[in-house]
Amino acid sequence: MKLSPSRMNAFLFYKLPSAFWCGVRVKSVSEQKCVATVKHRWFNQNPFNSMYFAVQTMAAELTTGALVMLQIQKSGQRISMLVAHNSGNFTKKATGRITFSCDEGDLVREAVQKAIATGEGQIIRMKSFGTNEKGEQVSELNFEWSIKVKP
């Protein structure tokens, strides 16, 4: 099964329903880059009339995780994946439609190949940037994904 935005959004509905109901949607996914959006609305707001940080984190995680899932699928191997650590910087109020993107697919491909070749777990450090409709950065989220070939 080829990963596509519609398949990723169906995955959200069934496996990550909180992200789906908050409005997170994959717009594009390729081996190199993933883009997701989420619109600020009543359901995902904080008391300061902007998007709750956890909603931003869900969207950002999805952009990095989709790249990991795509490379694992492409490898044909059974590989586990887990977020080992995350951090973020929120620099501006997130209102309107926020677009998150991660373009670090090459890092993932190299780590998956190394995990397969060595049999050792790998850590992949990835960033996703959130921008508003004006193109201004509102957040930067960092994720450490741990991958390991299953026996």
MOBEL-V574200 format. One record per residue. RES is the residue in one small letter. D_LAST is the distance of its C-alpha to the last C-alpha in Angstrom with 2 decimals. Layout:
RES;D_LAST, RES;D_LAST
//
This chain:
m;22.67, k;24.23, l;24.46, s;28.15, p;30.32, s;31.20, r;27.63, m;26.69, n;29.81, a;28.96, f;25.53, l;27.60, f;29.85, y;27.22, k;24.52, l;26.63, p;30.09, s;31.66, a;31.15, f;32.51, w;35.56, c;36.29, g;36.66, v;33.68, r;33.30, v;31.39, k;34.07, s;32.17, v;28.70, s;27.88, e;25.33, q;27.55, k;29.14, c;29.06, v;32.24, a;32.78, t;36.04, v;37.40, k;41.08, h;42.78, r;44.40, w;45.50, f;42.21, n;40.17, q;42.91, n;43.47, p;46.90, f;47.86, n;47.94, s;44.91, m;41.27, y;39.28, f;36.83, a;33.89, v;34.56, q;34.57, t;31.28, m;29.69, a;31.00, a;29.95, e;26.39, l;26.21, t;27.32, t;24.58, g;21.79, a;22.87, l;22.45, v;18.86, m;18.19, l;20.09, q;18.24, i;14.77, q;16.40, k;18.05, s;14.98, g;13.66, q;10.01, r;8.04, i;8.95, s;10.31, m;13.89, l;16.44, v;20.00, a;20.27, h;24.00, n;26.88, s;30.58, g;33.48, n;37.09, f;39.48, t;42.58, k;44.62, k;45.15, a;42.86, t;45.21, g;45.35, r;42.38, i;39.74, t;37.46, f;34.15, s;32.56, c;29.72, d;29.80, e;26.96, g;24.69, d;24.81, l;23.19, v;20.23, r;19.93, e;20.07, a;17.47, v;14.94, q;15.83, k;15.58, a;12.11, i;10.99, a;13.41, t;12.73, g;9.11, e;11.13, g;11.87, q;15.11, i;18.16, i;20.33, r;23.92, m;25.74, k;29.23, s;30.85, f;34.62, g;36.80, t;40.23, n;43.12, e;45.32, k;47.47, g;44.55, e;44.69, q;41.52, v;41.14, s;37.75, e;34.96, l;31.58, n;28.80, f;25.13, e;22.27, w;18.99, s;15.79, i;12.79, k;9.25, v;6.50, k;3.82, p;0.00
//
